[in-house]
Amino acid sequence: DAKAMKALEPALKDDLPGGIFFKNEMHVNTFELMNALQMALVPLNVPVMTGNPVAAVKRVNGEYHIAVKEKTYVCKKLVIAAGAWSDQILNMLGLSLPMTAVKGQMMIAQATDTVIQRPVFYRGGYIVPRFGFEILAGSTLEPDNYNKNFTFFGAHAITESLAKVAPQILKLPVEKT
């Protein structure tokens, strides 16, 4: 009910009807996860390439030849982790995994104290507390959108939904988008 929800998360608006509490709800900071994965691959001499468009991928005699810019890499095993762009790379190998991009814009605000203690999911968005009093707020869902730029549409959608759930977060400075 609303009273129990407010006791757990005082920053939420008083007029919310209630919520569901998941005792074991957790979250992962994707930036830190990717940094940790990349660091774990360094001692294994596994090249990690970001921001390098794949020009071609071929399988020759059981090995993959991956052309990136002016260099070609050869390996026995290949991990394709290109998100919505994975199908384009798979097509070069004669494979298909149809998917579509869904752009999700988000904002990271910096608090000076704990504002929200647990992830809060609601119709139209979410609020996730992170290490160092960061607050992650999001997200838009924009189908077939490969553009990575943050937009005024994203800012409007996120702030409008925050105003309905935890308006005091709107006063925090935005650190990242």
C-alpha positions as CSV (number, residue, x, y, z in Angstrom):
1,D,0.0,0.0,0.0
2,A,1.0,3.7,-0.3
3,K,1.9,4.1,3.4
4,A,4.3,1.1,3.4
5,M,5.8,2.3,0.1
6,K,6.4,5.7,1.4
7,A,8.1,4.3,4.5
8,L,10.5,2.4,2.3
9,E,11.1,5.2,-0.1
10,P,10.3,8.6,1.4
11,A,11.3,10.5,-1.8
12,L,8.3,9.1,-3.7
13,K,5.2,11.3,-4.1
14,D,2.5,11.0,-1.4
15,D,-0.3,10.5,-3.9
16,L,1.0,7.3,-5.5
17,P,-1.4,4.4,-4.8
18,G,1.2,1.8,-3.8
19,G,3.8,-0.5,-5.3
20,I,5.4,-3.9,-5.2
21,F,8.5,-4.5,-3.1
22,F,11.0,-7.0,-4.4
23,K,13.2,-7.8,-1.5
24,N,16.0,-9.2,-3.7
25,E,15.9,-6.6,-6.5
26,M,19.4,-5.8,-7.7
27,H,20.9,-3.7,-10.4
28,V,24.2,-3.6,-12.3
29,N,26.1,-0.5,-13.3
30,T,26.7,-1.4,-17.0
31,F,29.6,1.1,-17.4
32,E,31.5,-0.6,-14.5
33,L,30.5,-4.1,-15.7
34,M,31.9,-3.4,-19.2
35,N,35.1,-1.9,-17.7
36,A,35.6,-5.0,-15.5
37,L,35.0,-7.3,-18.5
38,Q,37.5,-5.4,-20.6
39,M,40.1,-5.5,-17.8
40,A,39.6,-9.2,-17.4
41,L,40.3,-9.8,-21.1
42,V,43.6,-7.9,-21.1
43,P,45.7,-10.6,-19.5
44,L,44.2,-13.1,-21.9
45,N,45.4,-11.0,-24.9
46,V,41.8,-10.8,-26.2
47,P,41.4,-7.6,-28.3
48,V,38.4,-5.5,-27.4
49,M,37.4,-3.1,-30.1
50,T,34.8,-0.4,-29.6
51,G,33.8,2.2,-32.1
52,N,35.4,0.3,-34.9
53,P,32.9,-0.5,-37.7
54,V,33.4,-4.0,-39.0
55,A,34.0,-3.9,-42.8
56,A,33.9,-7.6,-43.4
57,V,33.7,-11.0,-41.6
58,K,34.6,-14.3,-43.4
59,R,35.1,-17.8,-42.2
60,V,38.1,-19.5,-43.9
61,N,39.3,-22.9,-42.9
62,G,37.6,-22.8,-39.5
63,E,39.0,-19.4,-38.7
64,Y,37.2,-16.0,-38.7
65,H,38.8,-13.1,-40.5
66,I,37.5,-9.8,-39.3
67,A,38.3,-6.7,-41.3
68,V,38.3,-3.5,-39.2
69,K,39.5,-0.2,-40.7
70,E,43.0,-1.0,-42.1
71,K,43.6,-4.2,-40.1
72,T,42.3,-7.8,-40.3
73,Y,42.1,-10.0,-37.2
74,V,42.1,-13.8,-37.3
75,C,40.6,-16.0,-34.6
76,K,39.1,-19.4,-34.0
77,K,36.2,-18.1,-31.9
78,L,34.3,-15.0,-32.4
79,V,31.9,-13.2,-30.0
80,I,29.6,-10.7,-31.7
81,A,28.3,-8.2,-29.1
82,A,27.1,-5.4,-31.2
83,G,23.6,-5.0,-29.9
84,A,21.1,-4.0,-32.6
85,W,23.9,-4.0,-35.1
86,S,24.7,-7.7,-34.6
87,D,22.5,-8.8,-37.4
88,Q,24.5,-6.7,-39.9
89,I,27.7,-8.5,-38.9
90,L,26.0,-12.0,-38.8
91,N,24.7,-11.3,-42.4
92,M,28.4,-11.2,-43.5
93,L,28.6,-14.8,-42.4
94,G,25.4,-15.8,-44.1
95,L,23.6,-15.9,-40.7
96,S,20.6,-13.9,-39.5
97,L,19.3,-12.9,-36.1
98,P,16.7,-10.2,-36.9
99,M,16.5,-7.5,-34.3
100,T,15.6,-3.8,-34.2
101,A,17.1,-1.0,-32.3
102,V,15.2,0.5,-29.5
103,K,16.7,3.7,-28.3
104,G,16.5,4.3,-24.5
105,Q,17.6,7.7,-23.3
106,M,18.5,8.2,-19.7
107,M,20.0,10.8,-17.4
108,I,22.4,10.4,-14.4
109,A,22.0,13.0,-11.6
110,Q,24.3,13.6,-8.7
111,A,22.9,13.9,-5.2
112,T,24.8,14.7,-2.1
113,D,22.9,12.2,0.0
114,T,20.8,9.1,-0.4
115,V,17.6,10.1,-2.2
116,I,16.4,6.7,-3.3
117,Q,17.6,3.5,-1.7
118,R,16.2,0.9,-4.1
119,P,15.5,0.6,-7.8
120,V,12.0,2.0,-8.5
121,F,10.2,0.9,-11.6
122,Y,7.0,2.6,-12.7
123,R,4.9,3.0,-15.9
124,G,7.0,5.2,-18.1
125,G,10.4,4.8,-16.4
126,Y,12.7,3.9,-13.6
127,I,14.9,5.4,-11.0
128,V,18.0,3.5,-9.9
129,P,20.4,4.5,-7.1
130,R,24.1,4.0,-7.9
131,F,27.4,4.2,-6.0
132,G,28.4,7.7,-4.9
133,F,24.9,9.1,-4.6
134,E,24.3,8.9,-8.4
135,I,20.7,8.6,-9.5
136,L,20.0,6.9,-12.9
137,A,16.6,8.0,-14.4
138,G,15.1,6.7,-17.6
139,S,14.1,5.7,-20.0
140,T,12.5,6.4,-23.3
141,L,11.6,3.6,-25.7
142,E,12.1,4.7,-29.3
143,P,11.8,1.8,-31.8
144,D,14.0,1.7,-34.9
145,N,16.2,4.5,-33.7
146,Y,20.0,3.9,-34.1
147,N,20.8,7.5,-33.1
148,K,22.9,7.7,-29.9
149,N,22.4,11.4,-29.3
150,F,20.5,12.6,-26.2
151,T,17.6,14.8,-27.3
152,F,15.2,17.3,-25.9
153,F,12.5,14.7,-26.4
154,G,14.4,12.4,-24.0
155,A,14.9,15.1,-21.4
156,H,11.2,16.0,-21.6
157,A,9.9,12.4,-21.4
158,I,12.2,11.6,-18.4
159,T,11.5,14.8,-16.5
160,E,7.8,14.5,-17.1
161,S,7.7,11.0,-15.7
162,L,10.0,11.9,-12.7
163,A,7.6,14.7,-11.8
164,K,4.8,12.2,-11.4
165,V,6.8,9.9,-9.1
166,A,9.8,11.6,-7.4
167,P,9.8,15.3,-8.2
168,Q,12.6,16.3,-5.8
169,I,15.0,14.4,-8.2
170,L,14.3,17.1,-10.8
171,K,16.3,19.6,-8.6
172,L,19.5,17.6,-8.8
173,P,22.2,18.5,-11.3
174,V,22.4,16.2,-14.4
175,E,25.9,14.8,-14.7
176,K,25.6,12.5,-17.7
177,T,23.1,11.6,-20.4
